[in-house]
Amino acid sequence: MDIVFKNYRKRGIDMSLFRVAIHYGINSNGFLSYDTETKTVSVDLPEQEWVDKVIAYLNDEHAIEHATGLDTYERLNVKPLESLDNLKISFNTHVGSYRRTSRLEPSSVNRTT
């Protein structure tokens, strides 16, 4: 599954919406919209099965290895819908690129060692 982050706040479209384009399978495309004010998400995908999978993933808490340096990590317990930063962290980890690219500081996460 490929995920592209588009921050519509920079374009002045809707200050509270953050949209993510999703591509999966051979030619399946869709998106999700996260409302930063209400902390709710809507998922628009062609197959209901994948909508259910995405919603289930976003509602669960995940233990994530957060990069604190080039080769050091701390484990975070992240609930994706609690904040925009948590949403970004959870998606980057889900597609396997979090350790390589992200330096986000998550808000309201439980740190464990």
C-alpha positions in Angstrom: 0.0 0.0 0.0 1.5 3.4 -1.0 0.5 6.5 1.0 0.9 10.1 -0.1 0.5 12.9 2.5 -1.1 16.0 1.2 -1.4 18.9 3.6 -4.4 21.0 2.4 -3.8 23.6 5.1 -1.0 25.1 3.0 -3.4 25.5 0.1 -6.1 27.2 2.2 -8.8 24.7 1.3 -10.0 23.6 4.8 -7.9 24.3 7.8 -9.1 21.2 9.7 -8.8 18.5 7.1 -5.7 16.4 6.4 -6.1 14.1 3.4 -4.1 11.0 2.5 -4.1 9.4 -0.9 -4.0 5.6 -0.8 -3.0 3.2 -3.6 -3.1 -0.5 -3.1 -3.3 -3.6 -5.2 -2.9 -3.3 -9.0 -5.1 -0.3 -9.7 -7.1 0.5 -6.5 -7.0 4.1 -5.4 -8.8 6.1 -2.7 -8.2 8.5 0.2 -8.9 9.2 3.8 -9.7 12.5 5.4 -8.7 13.2 9.0 -10.4 16.1 10.7 -7.9 17.6 13.2 -10.5 19.4 15.2 -12.9 16.5 15.8 -10.2 13.8 15.5 -12.4 11.7 13.2 -11.6 10.0 9.9 -13.5 9.2 6.8 -12.2 6.5 4.4 -13.1 6.4 0.7 -11.9 3.2 -1.0 -13.5 1.1 -3.7 -13.7 -2.1 -1.6 -15.5 -2.1 1.7 -13.2 -4.9 3.0 -10.3 -2.4 2.7 -12.3 0.4 4.3 -12.9 -1.9 7.3 -9.2 -2.8 7.5 -8.1 0.8 7.5 -10.6 1.9 10.1 -9.7 -1.1 12.3 -6.0 -0.2 12.0 -6.7 3.5 12.9 -8.8 2.6 16.0 -6.2 0.3 17.5 -3.2 1.2 19.7 0.2 0.3 18.1 3.7 -0.2 19.6 6.0 1.7 17.3 9.8 2.1 17.2 10.4 5.8 17.1 13.8 7.0 15.8 15.7 9.2 18.3 19.0 9.0 16.4 20.6 7.3 13.4 20.6 3.9 15.1 18.6 4.4 18.3 14.9 4.0 18.8 12.4 4.2 21.6 9.2 2.3 21.7 6.0 4.4 21.7 2.4 3.3 22.1 0.5 5.3 19.5 -3.2 5.7 18.9 -3.4 7.0 15.4 -6.6 9.1 15.7 -5.4 11.0 18.8 -3.5 13.6 16.8 -2.2 14.4 13.3 1.3 13.5 14.4 0.2 10.1 15.6 -1.6 9.5 12.4 1.5 10.3 10.3 3.7 8.1 12.5 1.3 5.2 12.4 1.0 5.3 8.6 4.8 5.7 8.0 5.3 2.7 10.2 2.6 0.7 8.5 4.2 1.0 5.1 7.7 0.4 6.5 9.4 3.7 6.0 9.2 5.3 9.5 12.7 4.4 10.6 14.2 5.9 7.4 12.3 9.1 7.0 10.3 10.4 9.9 11.5 12.8 12.7 8.0 13.6 14.0 7.5 14.3 17.6 4.2 12.6 18.5 1.8 14.2 20.8 0.0 12.4 23.6 1.8 9.1 23.3 2.8 6.7 26.0 6.5 6.0 26.1 7.8 2.6 27.2 11.2 1.2 27.4 
